[in-house]
Amino acid sequence: MRLFAGTPFDVPPRCDRCGELEEACNCPPEAAPRLPPSKQTAQLNLEKRKRGKMVTVIRGLSTADNDLSALLTDLKTRCGAGGSVKEDHLEIQGDHLTTVDQTLSGLGYRVRRKG
């Protein structure tokens, strides 16, 4: 209930974009601004797993600002390897630091290599 509801001072709220009453407004909800790739830094690392298997790990990319599954699909295709999306990072099977570095740089991401 609004503060002045039922009094002569009651002014119903209006939409800021179209000026209609909020109940009658048909404006789509505003999308949160996405962080462009040039403002994100991908941290590349090479890790050794069980039985000596090497994995290229990509950290530092925001899940809210990127479509990580589509990015992983592109990287797997270019590397010719398998991979997966974990909680906050991407993993690609094998030592593919140079290929991943070139691909992410080409997409506009800043890249920092650790391994």
URMOPE-V870689 format. One record per backbone hydrogen bond with DSSP energy under -1.0 kcal/mol. CO is the residue of the C=O (numbers start at 1). NH is the residue of the N-H. E is the energy in kcal/mol with one decimal. If there is no record, write none. Layout:
# URMOPE-V870689
co = {CO:CO}
nh = {NH:NH}
e = {E:E}
This chain:
# URMOPE-V870689
co = {2:4:7:13:15:20:21:36:37:40:42:43:44:45:47:49:50:53:54:55:56:57:58:59:66:67:68:69:70:71:72:73:74:75:76:76:82:84:89:90:91:92:94:96:97:98:99:100:101:102:103:104:105:110:112}
nh = {5:7:10:22:19:15:25:39:40:110:112:59:114:57:55:52:53:49:94:47:92:45:90:43:68:71:72:73:74:75:76:77:78:79:80:81:93:91:86:58:84:56:96:100:101:102:103:104:105:106:107:109:108:42:44}
e = {-1.1:-1.9:-1.6:-2.0:-1.0:-3.2:-1.0:-1.8:-1.7:-2.3:-2.8:-2.5:-2.7:-3.3:-2.5:-1.3:-1.6:-3.8:-2.7:-2.8:-2.6:-2.1:-2.3:-3.2:-1.1:-2.2:-2.7:-2.1:-2.0:-2.4:-2.9:-2.0:-2.2:-2.3:-1.8:-1.4:-2.7:-2.7:-2.9:-2.6:-2.2:-3.0:-1.0:-2.5:-2.6:-2.4:-2.3:-2.7:-2.2:-2.1:-1.5:-2.3:-1.0:-3.3:-2.9}
